[in-house]
Amino acid sequence: MSDIHHPGRRSVLTAGLASAAALGGSWLLTGCAGAEAAPVLPAAAAKGAPDRGGTLRIARPPASDAETLDPASSLSAYEYLGALYNRLVRIGPNGELAPDLAESWEPDAKARTWTFRLRKGVTFHNGRAFTSADAAYSLRHILDKATASPQAAVLAPLIDPAKLGTPDAHTLVVPLKTPNAEFLSLLTHYNCYVIPDGSAKSVGRTGIGTGPFKLESFAPAGPGRVTAYADHWAGRPVLDAISFYSVADMSARSNALLAGQVDLLSQTNLDFATARVVAASDRATIARVKNAQWYVLPMLTTEKPFTDVRVRQAMKLAYDPEHVVQVALQGAGTPGWDNPVPPSDPAYISAHPKHDPEKAKYLLKQAGHEGLAMDLYTSSYDPLFTPMALAYQDSAKRAGIRIKVKTASADSYYTQIWMKKPLMATYWFTGRPVDQLFTQIFRSGSSYNETAWSDKGFDAVLDRARAELDDTKRRELYGEAQTLVIEKGGAMTPMFADRLVGISRKVRGYAEHGFEFDYLGIGLKGA
């Protein structure tokens, strides 16, 4: 699911933010109407060094009352996780793998046993020293069925928790069941943050990690606050604290930003019109993250008519992704051409079938579904769902496909619609490594395989890619996997959207990569 959205009650939990939403909504709509006069959206966040100190105020969507700070099972608390914890390995600013709690690593000749050398002098927020026992425990916690970690389905086929080795306090040995040259990349997932040995029952409340901030307060689906951890191994963060607010919808979050009551809108991809209003304001602006989200129209392959590959192929050939990008994103993104791998990924292939409504008609006639009529479900959960759905509707009608767009409640969209209706809209964050992407979202049997597509040939290609130590040959195999997804899979990927992040003009050092921003360097000018 879209990283992963289980929205619960919709409530603005502070009076000030509620007032901003109530008073500012009509102004925002008026501003959007006059957006033609607004300047072109900024290409990046403001440059320059922040001042030391201050509190960054973040508005985030409401989550479930069951929201947890346990990174292994967390489905929504991304902003907290990046502040409170570290991984063994992370994704660096250039998109390459970078050391985190592991200073270095070494696979054996077959990439079957991986040895990690861990940092010395690292402490948890409770003062306890970080050791290899904590690293091993964190992996076992992810693999424990009782944890219900989304990452378990990815790691369980590879790791036997009983065979993890800790020969000394700063060495972790991970024998794999099968060779995997991409194993390191799987540890960069946001469920893979390291927690203290034995903390499974408490960490969801305490948030004790080795990260640059320590927990001061946390309410599931509500407000929270973290403060700078002075003894962080990489140095004290610039900020003194970060305060989090749960704010009901995008309009309320945007108006809180425009009113100067918050500094950053997280998990919020602003629609183009709202982004232009924000960018034109005196208090706020836009940080633009290139191709940061990929949007999907999943077809449930276990439901008719999508059990027939010809219908799936016709649905893809029927619409023009370039039209969808222009209409839904106003050009602020890249056509997907039904390939979920972003163009920035080294494994990306550009080859794809072209928009061909006539061939789509032919395939539908062959399959006995000429003049196909389908309901396409969307919601206000994300502001781009409905524009994308309407753009698809408009484009696909040239192939004789009649789409009826149905808007479902945002509160229940990911419990009542996602993976239940034959055709729907959703999105995912980019930034996950290619093997993680394919394994979690497209491999047979994965709990997050939102199209329920099962293809033994595709699974076999993934297995071969993992075992291939030659980088060029491995990229070729991931290219083959992309071709299978495009030609046979159930996911239409119309577009990659630039994430338009609303931030205060005071924010400095906002640089987003791999599901998080730079918590050490971000700060405020005039703090």
Secondary structure by P-SEA (a helix, b strand, c coil): ccccccccccccccaaaaaaaaacaaaaaaaaaaccccccccccccccccccbbbbbbbbccccccccccccccccaaaaaaacccccccccccccccccccccccccccccbbbbbbbccccccccccccaaaaaaaaaaaacccccccccccccccccccccccccccbbbbbbcccccccccccccccccccccccccccccccccccccccccccccccbbbbbccccccccccccbbbbbbbccaaaaaaaaaaccccccccccccaaaaaaaaaccccbbbbbcccbbbbbcccccccccccaaaaaaaaacccaaaaaaacccccccccccccccccccccccccccccaaaaaaaaaaacccbbbbbbbbcccccaaaaaaaaaaaaaccccbbbbbbbccccccccccccccccccccccccccaaaaaaacccccccccccccccaaaaaaaaaaaacccaaaaaaaaaaaaaaaacccccccccccccccccccccccccccccccccccbbbccc
